[in-house]
Amino acid sequence: MEKFKYIPIEECKSEGNFVKAICFKPKKAIIICFAIGLLLMIVNNLIVRLLGIFFMVMAFAVYKLVRDYKVMDIFDKGIMFYGDEEAKSACFISFDEIESWLVSHENGHDTVEIKLNSGERIIKDTFEADKAYRALSSLLHEKDEKYLKALKDREKALSIPDAMKNIRDSFKKK
C-alpha cells in the first residue's frame, strides 16, 4: 500500500489536458451578493437601501478577508491536490488510483472527498464544491459514491417487510 506524498510543485507532473481549477473562495457568490446590493440601492426606500449597503459590505468583507488559494486542479487523466495554502506542494492522483469520490454539503461545510484504492482518503474543503461536482461527474460518473450506492441498492432484492420498514422510516424522518 503506497501512500501518496505531497512533493514540491516543481517536481509534480500532471497528465492530460486541464479541465477545471477549484479554489477555496466562492467568487460567483461574492459577485451575486454585490450585484443584489447594487440593485437594492436603486429602490427609493431607506430600509431597502440599508439592506443593499449590508449586502455590499458583506460581499466586500468576504472578498478582502477570506484568503483564496488553489485546492485542486482537475485534468482529464487525474487530479492534482495542493497540500498547503501557498500551493508550494502538490500530488497528482490518476483516475486509476481513485476508488470513489463524494462531494458533500453538511451544515454549510462543503467538502470534496476522494477515496483511493489503497484505502486512504483525501478530504478538501472548498466553497466551490458544486463546480468540483460537475467536473468530477462529467469525468468519473461511474465512481461517484452516491451512484455506486444506488447500484448496490438496485441489485439488492427488496422484500415486502423491508419495503414497509423503509416507508415507515421515511415518515418518521419527517
Beta strands, then each sheet from edge to edge (+ up, - down):
strand 1: 7-8
strand 2: 18-23
strand 3: 70-75
strand 4: 78-82
strand 5: 89-94
strand 6: 98-106
strand 7: 109-116
strand 8: 121-125
sheet 1: 1+ 5- 4+ 3- 2+
sheet 2: 6+ 7- 8+
end
